[in-house]
């Protein structure tokens, strides 16, 4: 993940290694095989706060990489986390899409 995302958070571009996490879109436990578990397209490099939000289903991304916030988060909570509706992934590849579709259907809390 570090190499693929060039050592930066996929959302904020922060490049502080101590706060970056390899965040799996489809968790290892839910993957059918090691190919999915180790697939670089089954993950993002995220800062710790975004990793936690993503893992708990409080954020996800649409097929263009635009961030989607759960309705469980208020506008003030989103702002307090440094978020806004215009945040997006630095880039997205079509190979991320099946994993993101899974995340939106199984993890994301609308």
Long-range contacts (C-beta under 8 A, 24 or more apart in sequence): 1-40, 1-43, 1-44, 1-45, 2-45, 4-40, 4-45, 5-44, 5-45, 5-90, 7-45, 8-45, 8-90, 9-45, 9-46, 9-47, 9-50, 10-44, 10-45, 10-46, 10-89, 10-90, 11-44, 11-46, 11-47, 11-50, 11-67, 11-87, 11-88, 11-89, 11-90, 12-47, 12-50, 12-82, 12-87, 13-90, 14-47, 16-47, 19-47, 19-48, 20-45, 20-46, 20-47, 20-48, 21-45, 21-46, 21-47, 21-48, 21-51, 23-50, 23-51, 23-54, 23-55, 25-96, 25-99, 25-100, 25-102, 25-103, 26-99, 26-102, 26-103, 27-55, 30-102, 30-106, 39-95, 39-99, 41-93, 41-95, 41-96, 41-99, 42-99, 44-89, 49-81, 49-82, 53-81, 54-103, 55-107, 56-109, 57-107, 57-108, 57-109, 58-109, 59-83, 59-108, 60-100, 60-103, 60-104, 60-107, 60-108, 61-88, 61-89, 61-92, 61-100, 62-100, 63-92, 63-97, 63-100, 64-88, 64-92, 65-89, 65-90, 65-91, 65-92, 68-104, 68-108, 70-108, 70-109, 70-110, 71-109, 71-110, 72-109
